[in-house]
Amino acid sequence: MATLTLPAVAPSPTQDSERLRVALQGWGVDQEVIIWILGHRNAVQRKKIKETYQQLFKESIIHCLQSTLSGVLGVLCFHILLCFNFMNKIFLTFNHR
């Protein structure tokens, strides 16, 4: 089973927000970038990304993800960004198995 680890030095919420914006624009969605960023940040970092995205682009990242992603990935991203502590508990549970 794969484990997710946090980078030693995470990019700023501004950098992550800008990368997510680029990943969500255009004809195709860059799912790998979305998974990489959201999957390698802790709850506090994801909350800051959510707030920074709103400030920079005047729209909710959750709305952007919901309108561009579907299926399991869309649901997962939605829960990762809304249920910060709950998702951390899930990640910790899987990492300790």
C-alpha positions as CSV (number, residue, x, y, z in Angstrom):
1,M,0.0,0.0,0.0
2,A,1.3,3.5,-0.8
3,T,1.7,6.1,1.8
4,L,1.4,9.8,1.5
5,T,4.1,11.9,3.1
6,L,4.3,15.6,3.5
7,P,7.1,17.4,1.8
8,A,9.9,18.7,4.1
9,V,9.1,22.3,3.0
10,A,5.6,22.7,1.5
11,P,5.0,25.4,-1.1
12,S,3.1,28.5,0.1
13,P,-0.7,28.4,-0.1
14,T,-0.4,31.0,-2.9
15,Q,1.8,28.7,-5.0
16,D,-0.5,25.7,-4.4
17,S,-3.6,27.8,-5.2
18,E,-2.0,29.0,-8.5
19,R,-1.0,25.5,-9.4
20,L,-4.5,24.2,-8.7
21,R,-6.0,27.0,-10.7
22,V,-3.9,26.0,-13.8
23,A,-4.8,22.3,-13.2
24,L,-8.5,23.2,-13.3
25,Q,-8.5,25.4,-16.3
26,G,-8.5,24.5,-20.0
27,W,-9.9,21.5,-21.8
28,G,-8.5,18.9,-19.6
29,V,-8.2,18.7,-15.8
30,D,-4.7,17.8,-14.6
31,Q,-5.8,15.3,-11.9
32,E,-2.3,14.3,-11.0
33,V,-1.5,17.9,-9.9
34,I,-4.7,18.1,-7.9
35,I,-4.0,14.7,-6.2
36,W,-0.4,15.6,-5.5
37,I,-1.2,18.9,-3.9
38,L,-4.2,17.9,-1.8
39,G,-2.8,14.5,-0.9
40,H,0.5,15.9,0.3
41,R,-0.7,18.6,2.6
42,N,-2.0,18.4,6.2
43,A,-5.3,19.8,7.4
44,V,-4.0,23.2,8.3
45,Q,-2.2,23.6,4.9
46,R,-5.4,22.5,3.0
47,K,-7.5,25.0,4.9
48,K,-5.0,27.8,4.1
49,I,-5.1,26.7,0.4
50,K,-8.9,26.9,0.4
51,E,-8.8,30.4,2.0
52,T,-6.0,31.6,-0.3
53,Y,-7.8,30.3,-3.5
54,Q,-10.9,32.2,-2.5
55,Q,-8.9,35.4,-1.9
56,L,-6.9,35.2,-5.1
57,F,-9.6,34.2,-7.5
58,K,-12.8,35.3,-5.8
59,E,-14.3,31.9,-6.1
60,S,-14.5,28.7,-4.0
61,I,-12.0,26.0,-4.9
62,I,-14.7,23.5,-3.7
63,H,-17.1,24.9,-6.4
64,C,-14.4,24.7,-9.0
65,L,-13.5,21.1,-8.1
66,Q,-17.2,20.1,-8.0
67,S,-17.8,21.6,-11.5
68,T,-14.8,20.0,-13.1
69,L,-14.3,16.6,-11.3
70,S,-16.7,13.7,-11.1
71,G,-16.9,10.3,-9.6
72,V,-14.8,9.2,-6.7
73,L,-12.1,11.8,-7.2
74,G,-14.6,14.7,-7.0
75,V,-16.1,13.3,-3.8
76,L,-12.7,12.7,-2.3
77,C,-11.5,16.3,-3.1
78,F,-14.7,17.7,-1.7
79,H,-14.3,15.8,1.6
80,I,-10.5,16.6,1.8
81,L,-11.2,20.3,1.6
82,L,-14.3,20.4,3.9
83,C,-13.6,17.8,6.6
84,F,-10.1,18.7,7.5
85,N,-9.8,16.8,10.8
86,F,-11.9,13.8,9.7
87,M,-9.7,13.2,6.6
88,N,-6.5,13.5,8.7
89,K,-7.9,10.7,10.9
90,I,-8.6,8.5,7.8
91,F,-5.1,9.1,6.4
92,L,-3.5,8.3,9.8
93,T,-5.5,5.1,10.1
94,F,-4.4,3.9,6.7
95,N,-0.7,4.9,7.3
96,H,-0.6,2.9,10.6
97,R,-1.8,-0.4,9.0
